[in-house]
């Protein structure tokens, strides 16, 4: 029987002929496209450089960049050269030159380099053509130290969120990206730059078929400002906020979405416009806030003097404010941050009836486990601002189910804490004795 099976298999391959299962020479349908791609890569390579950035400890960070003007200046991703004590560029013809950072913008992760000996090649063109998923692209970079490596793929998606603090969306593509690819150009089949490669998914050390690039339409504006003015000015709100996630929304008795204001900087733009801790913001400039990136787009992506319209709720009443954005610190990190995760709490006692300041926390209570301490001041209960312990008690007694407190711990800032778990009412305090007679109120 086995002999018979072998005979059938052999007969099949013999009848198929020597070339069966393989493309015949000169019969590949995409040979013209492939030769065009190869010619494009060869043409643009002279305008691309590999980057070795060495920090003060001798650690080398590799990346790539490309020429952006007739002076031979180079665009790259800022994180490639951020910690560099020295930078060396290598051209496709084997020449090398030292370089320095001429200007950079941290929020957009872009930098301009000036070489001691500028590359003698034309600048690449940043495309302004709208992209769609499926457009073929080529990434060129320095992955794992392999200079001028090219990989092909397609645009997989648009307006992707990679870093929620970045004030723009990313291009997603499947051209292979690895350590050393950052800063290199993402090119279309005409050799124009459609993006600047920036990242692979968090926690990955090599290509997984998902890469992120800064869109050329975004890079054009940022690089122009860096070349013309040496910096890009960013809007500044002067407030710290937290996105209302499922945990905090549950504690507030509302749907997720929007942002809770935790702290407002004295005399900052938000303070001058009347924004207060405890305000809940649903939209900025008419756009609902679904995540922190929408806030970054409206604030960090804005410019000093831009008007920012906030809509939301204060103490259960509608709120609408118009804020004139200030100017953030030059090159500094955005002071608009998201606070720590929500906590569970109960077992808190106020110091006196006038000030909503915590006098003590029951050991091993949810509040104690969460880390609340004596001296923490309660600024708001849910969406309702409180000015006294009696205000806080009334707000809590009127709230069914979980709660959320906005607390401030001197000398630091404020933060929201989700109050969940069992809570005793006015007649069932978790504290022993008559605390009300002592001039303090329990939660």
C-alpha positions in Angstrom: 0.0 0.0 0.0 2.8 2.5 1.0 4.6 1.7 -2.3 1.4 2.6 -4.2 1.1 6.0 -2.3 4.7 6.9 -3.1 4.2 6.0 -6.7 1.2 8.4 -6.9 3.1 11.3 -5.3 6.1 10.8 -7.6 3.9 10.7 -10.6 2.3 14.0 -9.5 5.6 15.9 -9.3 6.9 14.4 -12.5 3.8 15.4 -14.4 4.0 18.8 -13.0 7.3 19.5 -14.7 10.6 20.9 -13.3 9.3 24.4 -13.0 6.0 23.6 -11.2 5.2 25.6 -8.1 7.8 28.3 -8.9 7.5 31.6 -10.8 9.3 31.5 -14.1 12.0 34.0 -14.9 10.6 37.3 -16.2 7.1 36.2 -15.3 6.8 37.9 -11.9 3.8 40.3 -12.2 5.3 43.0 -9.9 8.8 43.1 -11.4 8.3 46.6 -12.8 6.9 47.8 -9.4 9.8 46.2 -7.6 12.4 47.8 -9.8 10.7 51.2 -9.4 10.9 50.7 -5.6 14.5 49.8 -5.7 15.3 52.9 -7.8 13.4 55.1 -5.4 15.3 53.7 -2.4 18.6 54.2 -4.2 17.7 57.8 -5.1 16.7 58.9 -1.6 19.5 57.1 0.3 21.9 60.0 -0.3 19.6 62.3 1.6 19.3 60.0 4.7 21.8 59.6 7.5 22.4 57.1 10.3 22.8 58.5 13.8 25.0 57.4 16.6 24.2 59.4 19.8 26.5 58.7 22.7 25.5 59.7 26.3 27.9 60.8 29.1 28.1 57.2 30.3 29.2 55.8 26.9 25.8 54.3 26.0 25.0 54.5 22.2 21.5 55.2 20.9 21.1 54.6 17.2 18.6 56.1 14.9 18.2 57.8 11.5 17.4 61.2 10.1 17.1 62.9 6.7 18.0 66.2 5.1 15.2 68.9 5.3 16.8 72.0 3.7 19.5 73.2 1.3 21.8 73.9 4.3 21.9 70.2 5.0 20.2 70.2 8.3 18.7 67.0 9.5 15.3 66.1 11.0 15.1 63.2 13.4 13.1 62.0 16.5 14.1 63.9 19.6 14.3 60.8 21.8 17.2 59.6 19.7 19.4 62.5 20.7 17.8 63.6 23.9 20.5 62.4 26.2 23.4 62.7 23.7 26.8 64.1 24.8 28.1 63.6 21.3 26.4 62.8 17.9 27.9 61.4 14.8 26.2 61.1 11.4 27.0 58.6 8.7 26.0 59.1 5.1 25.3 56.5 2.4 28.6 57.2 0.8 30.4 56.3 4.0 31.3 59.8 5.1 30.8 60.8 8.7 30.5 64.0 10.6 29.9 65.2 14.1 26.7 67.0 14.7 24.8 68.9 17.4 21.2 69.5 18.3 20.2 72.9 16.8 16.6 72.9 18.1 14.0 70.4 19.4 10.5 70.0 20.6 9.8 67.4 23.3 6.0 67.2 23.0 6.2 66.4 19.3 9.4 64.3 19.7 11.2 66.1 16.8 14.7 67.6 16.6 16.8 69.4 14.0 20.5 68.6 13.8 23.3 70.6 12.3 26.3 68.7 11.0 29.9 70.0 11.2 30.2 68.9 7.5 26.7 68.9 6.0 25.8 66.1 3.7 26.0 67.1 0.0 22.6 65.9 -1.1 19.2 67.4 -1.8 16.5 67.6 0.9 13.7 65.2 1.0 10.2 66.5 0.4 7.6 66.2 3.2 4.3 65.2 1.6 1.1 67.1 2.2 -1.0 64.5 0.4 -3.8 62.9 2.5 -3.2 59.2 3.2 -5.5 56.3 3.3 -5.1 52.8 4.7 -3.5 50.5 2.0 -1.0 53.1 0.6 2.4 51.4 0.1 5.3 52.8 2.2 9.0 52.2 2.8 10.8 52.7 6.1 14.6 53.4 6.1 16.6 53.3 9.3 19.4 51.8 11.4 17.7 48.8 13.0 20.1 46.8 15.3 23.0 48.7 13.8 22.3 47.6 10.3 22.7 50.9 8.3 20.3 52.0 5.6 18.0 49.1 6.1 14.8 49.4 4.1 11.5 47.6 4.8 8.2 47.8 2.9 4.6 47.8 4.1 1.4 49.7 3.9 -0.4 52.4 5.9 -2.5 50.3 8.3 -4.4 53.2 10.1 -4.6 56.9 10.7 -4.9 59.1 13.8 -3.7 56.4 16.2 -2.9 57.1 19.9 0.5 55.9 21.0 1.5 58.3 23.8 -1.6 60.0 25.2 0.4 63.1 26.1 1.4 63.7 22.5 -0.8 66.4 20.9 -1.5 64.5 17.7 -2.4 61.2 16.2 0.2 58.8 14.6 0.3 57.0 11.3 0.2 53.2 11.9 2.0 51.0 9.3 3.4 47.5 9.1 6.8 48.2 7.5 9.3 46.6 10.0 10.5 48.9 12.7 13.1 47.9 15.3 15.5 49.7 17.8 17.4 52.0 15.6 14.6 52.8 13.2 13.5 56.0 15.1 13.9 59.2 13.2 14.1 57.6 9.8 11.7 58.6 7.0 8.6 56.7 6.1 8.4 57.2 2.3 5.7 56.8 -0.4 6.5 55.2 -3.7 7.5 58.6 -5.1 10.2 59.0 -2.5 8.3 61.7 -0.5 8.3 61.6 3.3 4.8 60.8 4.6 6.0 60.3 8.2 8.9 60.1 10.6 9.2 56.8 12.3 8.9 57.1 16.1 7.8 54.0 18.0 6.7 50.4 18.2 4.1 49.2 20.8 5.0 49.6 24.5 6.9 46.6 25.9 8.1 45.4 22.5 11.8 45.3 21.6 11.4 44.3 18.0 9.0 44.5 15.1 5.5 43.0 15.6 3.9 44.4 12.5 2.7 47.6 14.1 4.8 50.7 13.8 4.0 54.4 14.5 5.1 57.4 12.6 4.7 61.2 13.1 2.6 62.4 10.1 4.5 64.6 7.7 1.6 67.1 7.8 2.3 67.5 11.6 6.1 67.5 11.2 6.0 70.2 8.5 4.6 72.7 11.0 6.8 71.8 13.9 10.0 71.7 11.8 9.2 75.0 10.2 8.9 76.6 13.7 12.2 75.0 14.8 14.0 76.2 11.7 12.6 79.7 11.7 12.3 80.5 15.4 14.4 77.8 17.2 11.3 76.6 19.1 7.6 75.8 18.9 5.5 77.6 21.5 2.9 75.5 23.3 -0.3 76.5 25.1 -0.4 76.3 28.9 -3.5 75.8 31.0 -2.2 76.0 34.5 -4.2 73.2 35.9 -3.9 69.5 36.8 -6.6 67.2 35.8 -7.6 63.6 35.8 -9.6 61.7 33.1 -12.8 60.4 34.6 -12.3 56.6 34.0 -14.7 53.8 35.0 -13.4 53.7 38.6 -13.8 57.4 39.2 -17.1 57.6 37.2 -18.6 54.9 39.4 -17.6 56.7 42.5 -19.1 59.9 41.1 -22.3 58.2 40.0 -21.8 59.3 36.4 -20.7 57.9 33.0 -17.0 57.7 32.2 -15.6 60.5 30.1 -14.6 64.1 30.7 -12.0 65.4 33.1 -11.9 66.3 36.8 -9.9 69.4 37.7 -7.7 68.5 40.7 -5.5 71.6 41.0 -5.4 75.1 39.6 -2.1 77.1 39.6 -2.5 80.5 41.4 -2.6 83.4 38.9 -2.2 81.0 35.9 -4.5 81.1 32.8 -7.1 78.7 34.3 -7.2 80.6 37.6 -7.6 83.9 35.9 -10.6 82.6 33.9 -12.2 81.2 37.1 -11.5 77.4 36.8 -11.6 75.7 40.2 -10.6 72.4 41.7 -13.6 70.0 41.6 -14.9 71.4 38.3 -15.8 68.6 35.9 -15.1 69.3 32.2 -17.0 67.5 29.5 -15.7 69.2 26.4 -12.9 71.5 25.2 -13.7 73.7 22.2 -16.8 71.7 21.5 -15.1 68.4 21.4 -16.0 65.8 24.0 -13.0 64.7 26.2 -12.7 60.9 25.9 -9.0 60.6 26.8 -6.0 62.6 27.8 -4.9 63.0 24.2 -7.9 65.2 23.4 -6.7 67.5 26.2 -3.2 67.5 24.9 -4.4 68.4 21.5 -6.4 71.3 22.8 -3.8 72.6 25.2 -0.3 71.5 24.3 -1.2 71.6 20.6 -2.5 75.1 21.0 -0.4 78.3 21.1 -0.2 81.1 23.7 -3.2 83.4 23.3 -5.5 80.8 21.8 -9.0 80.7 23.3 -9.9 77.4 25.0 -13.6 77.0 25.7 -14.4 74.6 28.5 -17.9 73.2 29.1 -18.8 71.1 32.1 -20.3 71.1 35.6 -19.5 72.9 38.9 -21.4 71.8 42.0 -24.1 70.2 39.9 -24.6 73.5 37.9 -23.7 74.0 34.2 -20.3 75.6 33.7 -18.8 77.3 30.6 -15.5 79.2 30.7 -13.2 80.7 28.1 -9.5 80.6 28.9 -6.7 82.4 27.1 -3.9 79.9 27.0 -0.6 81.0 28.4 2.9 79.8 27.3 4.4 76.7 28.7 8.1 76.5 29.8 10.4 76.4 26.8 11.2 72.8 25.9 9.9 71.8 29.3 7.6 68.9 30.0 3.9 69.7 29.9 2.6 70.6 33.3 -0.7 69.1 32.4 -0.6 65.7 33.9 -2.9 62.8 34.9 -2.9 61.9 38.6 -2.5 58.4 40.1 -5.1 55.7 39.9 -8.3 55.9 42.0 -8.4 54.5 45.6 -10.9 53.1 47.9 -11.5 54.9 51.2 -13.6 55.2 54.4 -12.8 55.7 58.0 -11.9 59.4 58.0 -12.5 62.0 60.7 -12.5 65.8 60.3 -10.5 68.0 62.6 -13.3 70.5 63.2 -16.7 71.6 61.9 -15.4 74.5 59.9 -12.5 73.2 57.9 -12.8 69.8 56.0 -9.4 68.7 57.2 -8.8 65.1 58.2 -8.0 64.7 61.8 -7.4 61.0 61.9 -7.8 57.8 59.8 -8.8 54.5 61.3 -5.9 52.0 60.9 -6.6 49.2 58.4 -9.7 51.0 57.2 -10.1 51.5 53.4 -8.8 55.0 54.0 -5.8 53.8 55.9 -5.0 51.2 53.3 -5.4 53.8 50.5 -2.8 56.0 52.2 -5.0 59.0 53.3 -3.4 60.8 56.2 -4.0 63.4 58.9 -3.9 66.9 57.5 -5.4 66.0 54.1 -7.9 68.6 53.1 -11.2 67.7 51.3 -11.9 70.2 48.5 -14.9 68.6 46.8 -17.2 65.6 47.1 -18.0 64.4 43.6 -18.8 67.4 41.5 -19.7 69.5 44.5 -17.2 71.9 46.0 -17.1 72.0 49.8 -15.9 74.7 52.1 -16.5 73.1 55.5 -16.8 69.8 57.2 -20.5 70.3 57.4 -20.7 70.8 53.6 -18.7 67.6 53.1 -20.9 65.6 55.4 -24.1 66.9 53.8 -22.7 66.1 50.3 -21.7 62.6 51.4 -25.1 61.9 53.1 -26.9 62.9 49.9 -24.8 60.7 47.7 -26.0 57.1 47.2 -23.3 54.4 46.7 -19.6 55.1 46.1 -18.2 58.6 46.4 -15.2 60.6 45.1 -13.2 63.1 47.1 -10.9 65.8 45.8 -8.2 66.0 48.5 -5.1 68.3 48.9 -2.1 67.3 50.9 0.1 70.2 51.9 2.5 71.2 50.5 1.7 69.1 47.4 -1.1 69.3 44.9 -4.7 68.0 44.9 -5.9 64.6 43.6 -9.2 62.8 43.2 -9.7 59.7 45.3 -12.5 57.2 44.6 -14.5 56.3 47.7 -15.9 52.9 47.4 -16.7 50.1 49.8 -18.9 50.1 53.0 -19.7 53.5 54.4 -21.5 54.2 57.7 -24.1 56.8 57.8 -24.7 59.6 60.4 -26.1 57.1 62.9 -23.6 54.3 62.1 -20.2 55.9 62.3 -17.2 53.6 62.0 -15.6 55.5 64.9 -16.3 54.7 68.6 -17.9 57.4 70.8 -19.7 60.6 70.0 -17.4 62.4 67.5 -19.9 65.1 66.9 -19.6 66.2 70.6 -15.9 66.5 70.1 -16.4 69.0 67.3 -15.4 66.6 64.4 -17.5 64.7 61.9 -17.1 61.2 60.6 -17.5 60.0 57.1 
